[in-house]
Amino acid sequence: MPPRTLFDKVWDAHTVRTLENGQTQLFIGTHLIHEVTSPQAFGMLDDLGLAVRMPERTFATVDHIVPTDVREEPFADELADQMIKALRANCERHGITYFDLHSGLQGIVHMVGPEQGITQPGSTIACGDSHTSTHGAFGAIAFGIGTSQVRDVLATQTLAMSRPKVRRIEVNGTLPPGVYAKDVILHIIRTLGVNGGIGYAYEYAGDVFDRMSMEERMTVCNMSIEGGARCGYVNPDQTTIDYLEGRPYAPQGAEWEAAVERWRALASDDGAHYDDVTVIDAADIAPTVTWGINPGQAIAIDEDVPHPDRVRPEERAGVLEALAHMKLQGGAPIRGTKVDVAFLGSCTNARLSDFREVAAVLRGRRVAPGVQAIAVPGSTLVKEACEREGIDRVLIDAGFEWRAAGCSMCLAMNPDKLVGDQLCASSSNRNFKGRQGSATGRTVLMSPVMVAAAAVAGVVADAREVFGTAEAVSA
């Protein structure tokens, strides 16, 4: 057999058949659901008189609509209250494992899967959420799906999909001090564009990814969709195995040893064919922030915002629209732009390592007057770990609000929203118009440490200058 990529191996292993239209009927190994995209799908099942085909492969949690401050039910938001009740009832009726709000295991769906060891190499994973690509960090093929597809997976445990091409993205060398995984993926999206990945799966490889922790790999894979890719993954290695060992849903005993052997064999073979290869020098990556209204509109912190007269003609209209919404001046630095809100959270950057990094630089400092700073752990387990380590006290003493687990201000389907044209320094994944709850609200994406720097300085700032390069070092 010729050399194959991990993508080829996993896709082929899960192929049920090739359909007449050329699509693949793909078996879905793990289906993750939450309260927002599942009620309608369950309703469709009821209309068709169907049951969930494989409830043992389906796992649920609640994350998008839950308040992060007052969590008692019933929720003040009637629709949110209906959604959580519907999810709870459907899980009970169909025998689906549900990490409920007060289970001690609740959190953002893309945090809960890895924490519990549900996310494993070589699996196909689907969820009604675009950032399902997060799970590719484990060597899985993971993708977001729409509500009708959630119905299809519930009913058949399969999906009809077109097979994407595979692009290998190598980042080699050593990241400069103060550069994090978030900067790496923002740089990749900036380089290839928000549409550059359309029709592709991204394989992340090279020295930088080999050295990354699992949590850093999850940050990168999480934003694959922001570059247009169907999914993104990293080949499993010892780092992957060490992370999964002993987790509740990971194999145990002799099954563990057999699983590890299988997982190691999944890595892309030497000489495997790729449809495209992109190579990036780690030394070229700087602390990166967005200036516009999509994640590809990004610059290094020491660069100026693009001037509409100095971009390609086909880009000019988009630049003008972004500058108008963001209230920025083309050709001016983004550094020094006033910040109203600082948000630490989301499925991109709300893990224990993110909060540890922030606490290390924030200790003894204070949030600037006039800045609302919110810290929202991605899961209950992360929240508890932070509190055991005293990280919550560091954040609270600095002036951050310490919240309970949920999606929070990443997408504002809950009470955490921007007001008016507030500008938010955010560790989340999308800076679209209206994304954070206000049609005129403005979002600047950046790493958690850069969010902390913006909170302290009161403006978009370079963390290396605010905290000193000795402190703001790459993990």
C-alpha positions in Angstrom: 0.0 0.0 0.0 1.4 3.5 -0.9 2.2 5.9 1.9 -1.0 7.6 3.3 -1.8 10.6 5.4 -3.6 10.3 8.7 -6.6 11.9 7.0 -6.6 9.1 4.3 -6.4 6.4 6.9 -9.2 7.7 9.1 -11.5 8.6 6.2 -11.1 5.2 4.5 -11.6 3.3 7.8 -14.9 5.1 8.3 -16.2 4.9 4.8 -19.5 3.0 4.6 -19.9 3.4 0.8 -19.5 5.8 -2.1 -22.8 7.4 -3.0 -24.0 7.9 -6.6 -23.3 11.6 -6.4 -19.6 10.9 -5.5 -20.0 11.7 -1.8 -18.9 9.4 0.9 -21.3 7.9 3.4 -19.1 8.3 6.5 -19.5 6.5 9.8 -19.3 9.0 12.7 -17.5 7.5 15.7 -18.4 10.1 18.2 -21.3 12.6 18.1 -21.2 15.6 20.5 -24.3 17.6 21.0 -25.3 20.8 23.0 -28.5 22.7 23.7 -28.6 25.1 20.7 -28.5 22.9 17.6 -30.0 19.7 19.0 -33.7 20.5 20.0 -34.7 20.9 16.3 -32.9 17.8 15.3 -34.6 15.7 18.0 -37.9 17.3 16.9 -37.2 16.0 13.4 -36.6 12.5 14.7 -39.9 12.6 16.5 -41.7 13.7 13.4 -40.2 10.7 11.5 -40.8 8.3 14.4 -37.1 7.5 14.7 -34.9 6.8 17.7 -31.2 7.7 18.2 -29.3 4.9 16.4 -26.3 4.7 18.7 -26.9 6.6 21.9 -23.7 5.1 23.4 -21.7 7.2 20.8 -23.5 10.4 21.6 -22.5 12.8 24.4 -24.2 16.0 25.5 -23.4 19.1 27.5 -24.8 22.6 27.9 -22.6 25.6 27.1 -23.8 28.2 24.6 -26.8 29.7 26.4 -25.9 29.2 30.1 -25.3 32.3 32.2 -21.8 32.5 33.7 -22.9 34.4 36.8 -26.4 33.5 38.2 -26.9 29.8 37.2 -30.0 28.9 39.1 -32.9 27.5 37.0 -35.2 28.6 35.6 -33.0 31.0 33.6 -34.2 34.6 33.2 -33.9 34.1 29.4 -37.1 32.0 28.6 -35.6 30.6 25.4 -32.4 29.5 27.1 -34.5 27.9 29.8 -36.5 26.0 27.2 -33.3 24.9 25.4 -31.7 23.4 28.5 -34.9 21.6 29.5 -35.3 20.2 26.0 -31.8 18.8 25.9 -32.2 17.3 29.4 -35.4 15.6 28.4 -34.1 14.3 25.1 -31.0 12.9 26.6 -33.0 11.1 29.3 -35.5 9.7 26.8 -32.9 8.4 24.4 -30.3 7.2 26.9 -27.6 9.7 26.0 -24.8 10.6 28.4 -25.4 14.2 29.5 -22.9 16.3 31.4 -25.5 18.5 33.0 -25.1 22.0 34.5 -24.6 20.7 38.0 -22.8 17.4 37.2 -19.4 18.9 38.0 -18.3 18.0 34.5 -20.2 20.6 32.5 -18.4 22.9 30.1 -17.9 23.9 26.5 -18.5 20.9 24.4 -15.0 21.1 22.9 -13.4 21.1 26.4 -15.5 18.3 27.8 -14.7 15.8 25.1 -10.9 15.9 25.6 -11.2 16.2 29.4 -13.2 13.0 29.6 -11.0 11.1 27.1 -14.0 10.8 24.7 -11.9 12.5 22.0 -9.5 9.9 20.7 -7.1 9.5 17.8 -8.4 7.9 14.6 -12.0 8.7 15.3 -14.5 10.7 13.2 -16.2 13.3 15.4 -19.1 15.5 14.5 -21.0 18.3 16.4 -23.4 21.0 15.6 -20.8 23.6 16.2 -18.3 25.0 13.7 -15.3 24.8 16.1 -15.5 21.0 16.3 -12.2 21.1 14.4 -10.7 21.5 17.9 -10.7 17.7 18.4 -8.4 17.2 15.5 -5.6 18.1 17.9 -5.8 14.4 18.9 -5.4 13.0 15.4 -9.2 12.7 14.8 -11.1 14.0 11.8 -13.6 16.4 13.4 -16.0 18.8 11.8 -18.9 21.0 12.5 -22.3 20.2 11.0 -25.7 21.8 10.6 -28.9 21.0 12.4 -30.3 18.7 9.6 -27.0 16.8 9.7 -27.3 16.5 13.5 -30.6 14.8 12.8 -28.9 12.5 10.3 -26.2 11.4 12.7 -28.7 10.9 15.5 -30.8 8.7 13.2 -28.1 6.8 11.3 -24.7 7.5 12.9 -23.5 8.4 9.4 -23.2 11.5 7.2 -23.0 12.1 3.4 -19.9 14.2 2.8 -17.5 15.2 0.0 -13.9 14.2 0.5 -11.7 17.2 1.0 -8.1 17.6 -0.3 -5.3 17.7 2.3 -2.9 20.6 2.8 0.1 20.1 5.1 1.1 23.3 7.0 4.6 23.1 8.5 5.8 25.6 11.0 9.4 25.0 11.7 12.0 26.7 14.0 11.5 28.4 17.4 8.8 30.8 18.2 10.0 34.2 19.5 9.4 35.1 23.2 5.8 36.3 23.8 4.4 34.3 20.9 1.7 31.7 21.6 -0.4 29.1 19.8 -3.1 31.7 19.2 -0.5 33.9 17.4 0.5 30.9 15.3 -3.0 30.2 14.0 -3.8 33.9 13.5 -0.6 34.1 11.4 -1.6 31.1 9.4 -5.1 32.4 8.6 -3.6 35.8 7.8 -1.2 34.2 5.4 -3.6 31.8 3.6 -6.8 33.8 4.0 -10.2 33.1 5.4 -11.1 31.3 2.2 -7.7 29.6 1.7 -8.8 26.4 3.3 -12.0 25.8 1.4 -12.1 22.3 0.1 -9.2 21.2 2.3 -8.3 19.4 5.5 -5.3 21.0 7.2 -2.5 18.8 8.6 -0.4 20.9 11.1 3.1 19.7 11.3 6.7 20.7 11.9 8.9 21.5 14.9 6.5 24.0 16.5 3.6 21.6 16.6 5.8 18.7 17.7 6.7 20.8 20.8 3.2 22.1 21.5 1.2 20.8 24.4 -2.2 19.2 23.7 -3.9 22.4 24.9 -1.9 24.5 22.4 -2.7 22.1 19.6 -6.4 22.4 20.5 -6.1 26.2 20.2 -4.7 25.9 16.7 -7.1 23.2 15.4 -10.0 25.1 16.9 -9.6 28.0 14.4 -9.1 25.8 11.3 -12.6 26.6 10.3 -11.8 30.4 10.4 -9.3 29.7 7.6 -12.0 28.0 5.6 -10.8 24.4 6.2 -13.2 21.6 6.7 -11.1 20.3 9.6 -7.6 20.5 11.0 -5.5 17.9 12.8 -2.1 17.0 14.3 -0.6 13.6 14.1 -0.9 11.7 17.4 2.4 11.2 19.4 3.6 10.7 22.9 2.2 14.0 24.0 -1.2 12.8 22.8 -0.9 9.5 24.6 0.3 11.1 27.9 -2.7 13.4 27.8 -5.3 10.7 27.3 -3.9 8.1 29.7 -6.2 7.5 32.7 -9.0 9.7 31.5 -12.6 8.4 32.2 -13.5 7.3 28.7 -10.0 6.3 27.6 -9.2 2.6 27.2 -7.9 0.8 30.2 -5.5 -2.1 30.9 -4.7 -4.3 27.9 -7.1 -2.3 25.8 -5.0 0.8 26.5 -1.9 -0.9 25.2 -3.7 -2.0 22.0 -5.1 1.5 21.5 -1.7 3.1 21.8 -0.3 0.8 19.2 -3.2 1.7 16.8 -2.9 5.4 17.5 0.8 5.5 16.7 0.2 3.8 13.4 -2.2 6.5 12.4 0.4 9.2 11.9 0.9 10.2 8.3 3.5 8.1 6.5 6.8 9.4 5.2 6.3 10.1 1.5 2.5 10.5 1.8 0.9 12.7 -0.9 -0.5 16.1 -0.1 -2.5 18.3 -2.4 -0.6 21.3 -1.1 2.3 22.1 1.3 2.8 25.4 3.0 6.0 26.0 5.1 6.2 28.9 7.6 9.3 30.0 9.6 8.4 30.3 13.3 10.7 33.3 13.5 8.4 35.3 11.3 5.5 35.0 13.7 4.9 37.9 16.1 2.2 38.6 18.7 -0.8 39.0 16.4 -4.1 40.8 16.7 -7.0 41.3 14.4 -7.9 44.8 13.2 -10.9 44.0 11.1 -14.1 42.0 10.9 -12.8 38.5 10.1 -9.9 36.5 11.5 -7.8 36.9 8.4 -7.7 40.7 8.9 -4.8 40.4 11.3 -1.5 42.1 11.8 1.5 41.8 14.1 1.1 44.1 17.1 3.9 46.4 15.9 2.4 46.7 12.4 0.1 49.4 11.1 -3.5 48.9 10.1 -3.7 48.5 6.3 -4.4 51.7 4.3 -7.1 51.2 1.7 -5.0 53.0 -0.9 -2.2 50.5 -0.4 -4.0 47.2 -0.8 -4.9 45.2 -3.9 -8.0 46.6 -5.7 -10.1 43.6 -4.9 -9.4 44.0 -1.2 -10.2 47.7 -1.0 -13.9 47.5 -0.3 -13.4 44.9 2.4 -10.8 47.1 4.1 -13.0 50.2 3.9 -15.9 48.3 5.5 -13.7 46.9 8.3 -12.1 50.3 9.0 -15.5 51.9 9.2 -16.9 49.3 11.6 -13.8 49.2 13.8 -13.5 53.0 13.8 -9.8 52.7 12.9 -7.6 54.9 10.7 -5.9 53.1 7.8 -2.1 53.3 8.0 -2.2 54.0 11.8 -1.0 51.6 14.5 -3.6 49.5 16.2 -1.4 49.6 19.3 -2.8 52.2 21.6 -6.5 51.7 20.6 -8.7 52.1 23.6 -10.2 49.0 25.1 -13.6 48.8 26.9 -13.8 45.1 27.7 -11.2 42.3 28.1 -12.6 38.8 27.7 -10.7 35.7 28.7 -12.6 32.6 27.6 -14.1 30.5 24.7 -13.3 27.1 23.3 -10.1 28.6 21.8 -8.4 29.8 24.9 -10.1 29.0 28.3 -8.0 26.0 29.4 -5.9 25.7 32.5 -2.7 26.4 30.7 -4.2 29.7 29.4 -5.1 30.9 32.9 -1.8 29.8 34.2 0.0 32.0 31.6 -2.2 34.9 32.4 -1.8 34.6 36.2 2.0 34.4 35.8 2.1 37.9 34.2 -0.9 39.5 36.0 0.1 38.8 39.6 0.5 42.2 41.4 -1.0 44.2 38.6 -4.4 45.9 38.2 -6.9 46.2 35.4 -7.0 49.8 34.1 -9.9 52.1 35.2 -12.8 51.9 32.9 -12.1 48.4 31.6 -14.5 45.6 32.3 -12.5 42.4 32.6 -14.2 39.0 32.5 -12.5 35.6 33.0 -14.6 32.5 32.0 -13.1 29.0 32.3 -14.1 26.7 29.6 -15.2 23.9 31.9 -16.2 23.2 35.5 -13.0 21.1 35.9 -10.9 24.0 34.7 -12.6 26.3 37.1 -12.0 24.0 40.0 -8.3 23.5 39.0 -7.8 27.3 38.8 -9.3 27.7 42.2 -7.1 25.0 43.7 -4.1 26.7 42.4 -5.2 30.2 43.5 -5.4 31.5 39.9 -8.9 32.8 40.5 -7.6 35.0 43.4 -4.9 36.4 41.1 -7.5 37.4 38.5 -9.9 38.7 41.0 -7.3 40.8 42.8 -6.3 42.2 39.5 -9.9 43.3 38.8 -11.3 40.5 36.6 -14.7 39.0 37.2 -14.3 35.3 37.8 -17.2 33.4 36.2 -18.6 29.9 35.9 -18.0 27.7 32.8 -19.7 28.5 29.4 -19.2 30.0 26.0 -20.0 33.5 27.5 -19.0 36.5 25.4 -17.5 34.5 22.6 -20.9 34.6 20.8 -23.2 36.3 23.4 -26.1 33.8 23.3 -26.2 34.4 27.0 -26.3 37.6 29.2 -22.6 38.3 28.5 -22.7 40.9 25.7 -21.0 44.0 24.5 -23.0 47.3 24.7 -23.0 49.8 21.9 -19.7 50.2 20.1 -17.6 48.9 23.0 -14.2 47.4 21.9 -13.3 44.1 23.3 -9.9 42.6 23.5 -10.9 38.9 23.2 -9.2 35.5 23.4 -12.1 34.0 21.4 -12.2 33.0 17.7 -14.4 35.3 15.7 -14.5 39.1 15.2 -17.5 39.2 13.0 -19.9 42.2 13.2 -22.4 41.5 16.0 -20.6 38.4 17.2 -20.3 39.6 20.8 -23.9 40.7 21.2 -24.0 44.2 19.8 -24.4 45.1 16.1 -21.9 48.0 16.6 -19.6 46.2 19.0 -16.0 45.7 18.0 -13.7 42.7 18.6 -10.0 42.4 18.5 -8.8 38.8 18.7 -5.5 38.0 20.5 -3.8 35.5 22.8 -4.8 35.4 26.5 -1.6 37.1 27.6 -2.2 39.9 25.1 -5.8 40.2 26.5 -4.3 40.6 30.0 -1.9 43.2 28.6 -4.8 45.1 27.1 -6.7 44.9 30.3 -3.8 46.3 32.3 -2.8 49.0 29.8 -6.4 50.0 28.9 -5.4 49.9 25.2 -4.4 47.3 22.7 -0.8 46.7 23.8 2.3 44.5 23.3 2.4 42.1 26.2 6.2 42.0 25.8 6.3 45.7 26.7 3.6 45.6 29.4 5.0 42.6 31.2 8.5 42.4 30.0 9.9 39.7 27.6 11.3 37.6 30.5 7.7 37.0 31.7 5.8 36.9 28.5 7.6 33.9 27.0 6.2 31.3 24.7 4.9 28.2 26.4 
